[in-house]
Amino acid sequence: MECFDKSTKIDPDYDNAWLNKGMMFCTMERYEEALICYEHINIRETDSAEKKTILWNCRGISHFLKGTYDEATRCFSHVLNLDPECEEAKNYLKKAISLLNQQKKQTSNY
């Protein structure tokens, strides 16, 4: 983690360091910190679709694992707009929608 901290201090616009730091936080189940890292990444119009897809997918996974399924569905929908063939996003989107519907059903029963 120290290397990511050093990298982002030296160059706050070093997107790969922010992305990898966020992914590290996600594997440590520190989803909010992961999402904060992803917010530091500046997406430019000239960035590749692949870069945008990876970022939105990572955001979606963090939201999914955090339990914020509404945000996860937005992220995975964005991924699929960029790459309609992204199987990981398709699978997570289905799961997120299902869990979101379960949450809505549970709250409507109270």
Sine and cosine of phi, psi and omega as CSV:
sin_phi,cos_phi,sin_psi,cos_psi,sin_omega,cos_omega
0.00,0.00,-0.54,0.84,0.00,-1.00
-0.86,0.51,-0.62,0.78,-0.03,-1.00
-0.90,0.43,-0.58,0.81,0.04,-1.00
-0.93,0.36,-0.65,0.76,0.03,-1.00
-0.87,0.49,-0.71,0.70,0.01,-1.00
-0.90,0.45,-0.68,0.73,-0.02,-1.00
-0.88,0.47,-0.69,0.72,-0.04,-1.00
-0.96,0.26,-0.40,0.91,0.09,-1.00
-0.97,0.26,-0.64,0.77,0.03,-1.00
-0.92,0.39,-0.70,0.71,-0.03,-1.00
-0.68,-0.74,1.00,-0.06,-0.03,-1.00
-0.87,0.49,-0.25,0.97,0.01,-1.00
-0.99,-0.16,0.24,0.97,-0.01,-1.00
-0.99,0.17,1.00,0.01,-0.13,-0.99
-0.85,0.53,-0.64,0.77,-0.03,-1.00
-0.89,0.45,-0.57,0.82,0.04,-1.00
-0.92,0.40,-0.68,0.73,0.04,-1.00
-0.90,0.44,-0.67,0.74,0.01,-1.00
-0.89,0.46,-0.75,0.66,-0.02,-1.00
-0.92,0.39,-0.59,0.81,0.07,-1.00
-0.90,0.44,-0.68,0.73,0.05,-1.00
-0.88,0.47,-0.67,0.74,0.02,-1.00
-0.90,0.43,-0.60,0.80,0.04,-1.00
-0.90,0.43,-0.71,0.70,0.05,-1.00
-0.87,0.50,-0.64,0.77,0.00,-1.00
-0.88,0.47,-0.68,0.73,0.01,-1.00
-0.93,0.38,-0.38,0.92,0.05,-1.00
-1.00,0.02,0.10,1.00,-0.02,-1.00
0.89,0.46,0.54,0.84,0.06,-1.00
-0.94,-0.35,0.95,0.31,-0.20,-0.98
-0.93,0.38,-0.63,0.78,0.00,-1.00
-0.89,0.45,-0.65,0.76,0.03,-1.00
-0.92,0.39,-0.58,0.82,0.07,-1.00
-0.88,0.47,-0.72,0.70,-0.02,-1.00
-0.90,0.45,-0.59,0.80,0.05,-1.00
-0.89,0.46,-0.66,0.75,0.05,-1.00
-0.87,0.49,-0.70,0.71,-0.03,-1.00
-0.90,0.44,-0.49,0.87,0.03,-1.00
-0.92,0.39,-0.40,0.92,0.01,-1.00
-0.97,0.26,-0.24,0.97,-0.06,-1.00
-0.99,0.14,0.82,-0.57,0.00,-1.00
-1.00,-0.03,0.92,-0.40,0.08,-1.00
-1.00,0.02,0.81,-0.59,0.01,-1.00
-0.95,-0.32,0.43,-0.90,0.02,-1.00
-0.84,0.54,-0.53,0.85,-0.05,-1.00
-0.99,0.11,-0.11,0.99,0.02,-1.00
-0.92,0.39,0.48,-0.88,-0.02,-1.00
-0.93,0.37,0.44,-0.90,0.08,-1.00
-0.87,0.48,-0.55,0.83,0.00,-1.00
-0.89,0.45,-0.70,0.71,0.02,-1.00
-0.88,0.47,-0.71,0.71,0.01,-1.00
-0.89,0.45,-0.66,0.75,0.01,-1.00
-0.89,0.46,-0.72,0.70,0.00,-1.00
-0.88,0.48,-0.72,0.70,-0.02,-1.00
-0.89,0.47,-0.76,0.65,-0.02,-1.00
-0.91,0.42,-0.56,0.83,0.04,-1.00
-0.92,0.39,-0.69,0.73,0.04,-1.00
-0.89,0.46,-0.66,0.75,0.07,-1.00
-0.87,0.49,-0.71,0.71,-0.01,-1.00
-0.88,0.47,-0.69,0.72,0.01,-1.00
-0.89,0.45,-0.68,0.73,0.02,-1.00
-0.88,0.47,-0.70,0.71,0.04,-1.00
-0.90,0.44,-0.67,0.75,0.00,-1.00
-0.86,0.51,-0.77,0.64,-0.04,-1.00
-0.93,0.37,-0.45,0.89,0.06,-1.00
-0.97,0.25,-0.36,0.93,-0.01,-1.00
1.00,-0.08,0.16,0.99,0.07,-1.00
-1.00,-0.08,0.98,0.21,-0.15,-0.99
-0.93,0.36,-0.50,0.87,0.05,-1.00
-0.90,0.44,-0.69,0.73,0.06,-1.00
-0.92,0.38,-0.62,0.78,0.02,-1.00
-0.87,0.49,-0.68,0.73,-0.01,-1.00
-0.89,0.45,-0.62,0.78,0.04,-1.00
-0.89,0.45,-0.69,0.72,-0.01,-1.00
-0.90,0.43,-0.73,0.68,-0.04,-1.00
-0.93,0.37,-0.54,0.84,0.10,-0.99
-0.89,0.45,-0.63,0.77,0.04,-1.00
-0.90,0.44,-0.67,0.74,0.05,-1.00
-0.84,0.54,-0.73,0.69,-0.07,-1.00
-0.94,0.34,-0.42,0.91,0.14,-0.99
-0.92,0.38,-0.57,0.82,0.02,-1.00
-0.98,0.18,-0.62,0.78,-0.06,-1.00
-0.61,-0.80,1.00,0.03,-0.05,-1.00
-0.87,0.49,-0.25,0.97,-0.03,-1.00
-0.99,-0.12,0.09,1.00,-0.05,-1.00
-0.95,0.31,0.98,-0.18,-0.06,-1.00
-0.89,0.45,-0.62,0.78,-0.01,-1.00
-0.87,0.49,-0.71,0.71,0.01,-1.00
-0.91,0.41,-0.64,0.77,0.04,-1.00
-0.86,0.51,-0.72,0.69,-0.03,-1.00
-0.92,0.40,-0.72,0.70,0.02,-1.00
-0.90,0.43,-0.62,0.78,0.01,-1.00
-0.88,0.47,-0.71,0.71,0.04,-1.00
-0.86,0.51,-0.72,0.70,0.00,-1.00
-0.90,0.43,-0.68,0.73,-0.02,-1.00
-0.90,0.43,-0.68,0.74,0.03,-1.00
-0.89,0.45,-0.69,0.73,0.02,-1.00
-0.87,0.49,-0.73,0.68,0.00,-1.00
-0.93,0.37,-0.58,0.82,0.06,-1.00
-0.90,0.43,-0.67,0.74,0.05,-1.00
-0.90,0.44,-0.62,0.78,0.06,-1.00
-0.89,0.46,-0.68,0.73,0.04,-1.00
-0.87,0.49,-0.71,0.71,-0.01,-1.00
-0.89,0.45,-0.65,0.76,0.01,-1.00
-0.90,0.44,-0.67,0.74,0.00,-1.00
-0.91,0.42,-0.66,0.75,-0.01,-1.00
-0.95,0.31,-0.47,0.88,0.02,-1.00
-0.97,0.23,-0.31,0.95,0.03,-1.00
-0.99,0.15,-0.15,0.99,-0.02,-1.00
-0.99,-0.16,0.00,0.00,0.00,0.00
